[in-house]
Amino acid sequence: MPISGLVLSLTNDAVMDDLVVRLSTDPRIDVGTPHGKRLPVVLDTADSAEDRELWRWIRSQPGVCYVDVSFIHFDEPRPGGVGRLQEPSSQENDQA
């Protein structure tokens, strides 16, 4: 389940209220407190494909000119544990 922390930069303040309403209707999006023409949001999606589609939709919204990434976490299981941190074996601990 990808979790993305984003900051949206808007073309002007006038589009902020409408954008907040549109984003807030989607349960996968948590909308933060606006700061000038910037709006923090967190996306929580089921998989990478859904995350990409939601990003595309957000970028297509009127008034959104940039999407800055502040955080992304992929909490998806990987086959055989590849890519996961593993505890060192006792033999590795003895060598340290």
C-alpha positions as CSV (number, residue, x, y, z in Angstrom):
1,M,0.0,0.0,0.0
2,P,1.8,3.1,-1.2
3,I,1.5,6.2,1.0
4,S,2.5,9.5,-0.7
5,G,3.0,12.8,1.0
6,L,2.7,15.6,-1.6
7,V,2.6,19.3,-1.7
8,L,0.5,20.8,-4.5
9,S,1.4,24.2,-5.8
10,L,-1.5,26.1,-7.3
11,T,-1.6,28.8,-10.0
12,N,-3.5,31.2,-7.6
13,D,-5.4,31.3,-4.3
14,A,-8.8,31.5,-6.1
15,V,-8.7,27.8,-7.0
16,M,-7.9,26.6,-3.5
17,D,-11.4,26.2,-2.1
18,D,-12.7,24.3,-5.1
19,L,-9.7,22.0,-5.1
20,V,-9.9,21.2,-1.4
21,V,-13.6,20.2,-1.9
22,R,-12.8,18.0,-4.9
23,L,-9.9,16.3,-3.1
24,S,-11.8,15.9,0.2
25,T,-14.5,13.8,-1.5
26,D,-12.0,11.0,-2.2
27,P,-11.4,8.8,0.9
28,R,-7.9,7.9,-0.3
29,I,-6.8,11.6,0.1
30,D,-6.2,13.4,3.3
31,V,-6.0,17.2,2.8
32,G,-3.9,19.3,5.0
33,T,-4.1,23.0,5.9
34,P,-3.3,25.3,2.9
35,H,-0.3,27.7,3.1
36,G,-0.6,30.4,0.6
37,K,-0.8,28.7,-2.8
38,R,0.5,25.4,-1.5
39,L,-1.6,22.5,-0.3
40,P,-0.3,19.4,1.5
41,V,-2.0,16.1,0.8
42,V,-1.5,12.5,1.8
43,L,-2.5,9.7,-0.6
44,D,-3.2,6.2,0.8
45,T,-3.8,3.7,-2.1
46,A,-4.1,0.0,-2.4
47,D,-1.3,-0.5,-5.0
48,S,1.2,1.3,-7.3
49,A,-1.2,1.4,-10.2
50,E,-3.9,3.0,-8.2
51,D,-1.3,5.5,-6.8
52,R,-0.2,6.4,-10.3
53,E,-3.8,7.0,-11.5
54,L,-4.6,9.2,-8.5
55,W,-1.4,11.2,-9.1
56,R,-2.5,11.7,-12.7
57,W,-5.9,12.8,-11.7
58,I,-4.5,15.3,-9.1
59,R,-2.1,16.8,-11.7
60,S,-5.0,17.2,-14.1
61,Q,-7.1,19.3,-11.7
62,P,-7.6,23.0,-12.7
63,G,-5.1,25.2,-10.9
64,V,-2.5,22.5,-10.0
65,C,0.8,23.6,-11.6
66,Y,3.3,21.5,-9.6
67,V,3.2,18.4,-7.4
68,D,6.2,18.1,-5.1
69,V,7.0,14.8,-3.3
70,S,7.8,15.1,0.4
71,F,7.5,11.4,1.3
72,I,6.7,8.0,-0.4
73,H,6.4,4.7,1.4
74,F,5.7,1.4,-0.4
75,D,4.4,-1.2,2.1
76,E,4.0,-4.0,-0.4
77,P,5.2,-7.5,0.3
78,R,8.0,-8.7,-1.9
79,P,8.5,-12.3,-2.9
80,G,11.0,-14.1,-0.8
81,G,11.6,-11.0,1.3
82,V,13.8,-9.4,-1.5
83,G,14.4,-5.8,-0.7
84,R,13.4,-6.0,2.9
85,L,15.8,-5.4,5.7
86,Q,16.7,-8.5,7.5
87,E,18.1,-9.1,10.9
88,P,21.8,-10.1,10.8
89,S,22.4,-13.8,11.4
90,S,24.1,-14.8,14.7
91,Q,27.2,-15.6,12.6
92,E,27.3,-12.1,11.2
93,N,26.9,-10.7,14.7
94,D,29.9,-12.8,15.9
95,Q,32.1,-11.3,13.1
96,A,31.3,-7.7,13.9
